[in-house]
Amino acid sequence: MTAVIDDAVEQYRKKQFWEKVREQVERTKREDPEGWAGYLAEVEEINGPPSRTHRIAPEWEGLIDFPQGER
């Protein structure tokens, strides 16, 4: 029984954490659009531009099921 409660508390803490992160991101977008644009530019510089084709590496073909319309 204790394990179930511990798991529930941990899930609740994770949920609260990610809700706070989402709120902070939205606040940054709203209050500092220039800073947000700079962040996105930096992410693109590190990761490269987003894929236009949504293709994956050939060795992963057939191993991943995409939801309808997302590929």
Backbone hydrogen bonds, N-H to C=O, Kabsch-Sander energy under -0.5 kcal/mol:
donor,donor_aa,acceptor,acceptor_aa,energy
5,I,1,M,-1.9
6,D,2,T,-2.9
7,D,3,A,-2.5
8,A,4,V,-2.2
9,V,5,I,-2.7
10,E,6,D,-2.4
11,Q,7,D,-2.6
12,Y,8,A,-2.3
13,R,9,V,-2.5
14,K,10,E,-2.4
15,K,11,Q,-2.5
16,Q,12,Y,-2.5
17,F,13,R,-2.5
18,W,14,K,-2.5
19,E,15,K,-2.1
20,K,16,Q,-2.3
21,V,17,F,-2.2
22,R,18,W,-2.5
23,E,19,E,-2.4
24,Q,20,K,-2.4
25,V,21,V,-2.5
26,E,22,R,-2.5
27,R,23,E,-2.3
28,T,24,Q,-2.4
29,K,25,V,-2.6
30,R,26,E,-2.2
31,E,27,R,-3.3
32,D,28,T,-2.5
36,W,32,D,-2.5
37,A,33,P,-2.4
38,G,34,E,-2.0
39,Y,35,G,-2.2
40,L,36,W,-2.6
41,A,37,A,-2.3
42,E,38,G,-2.1
43,V,39,Y,-2.5
44,E,40,L,-2.4
45,E,41,A,-2.1
46,I,42,E,-1.9
47,N,43,V,-3.2
48,G,44,E,-2.5
60,W,57,A,-2.2
61,E,57,A,-0.7
61,E,58,P,-1.0
63,L,60,W,-2.3
64,I,60,W,-0.7
66,F,64,I,-0.7
70,E,67,P,-2.0
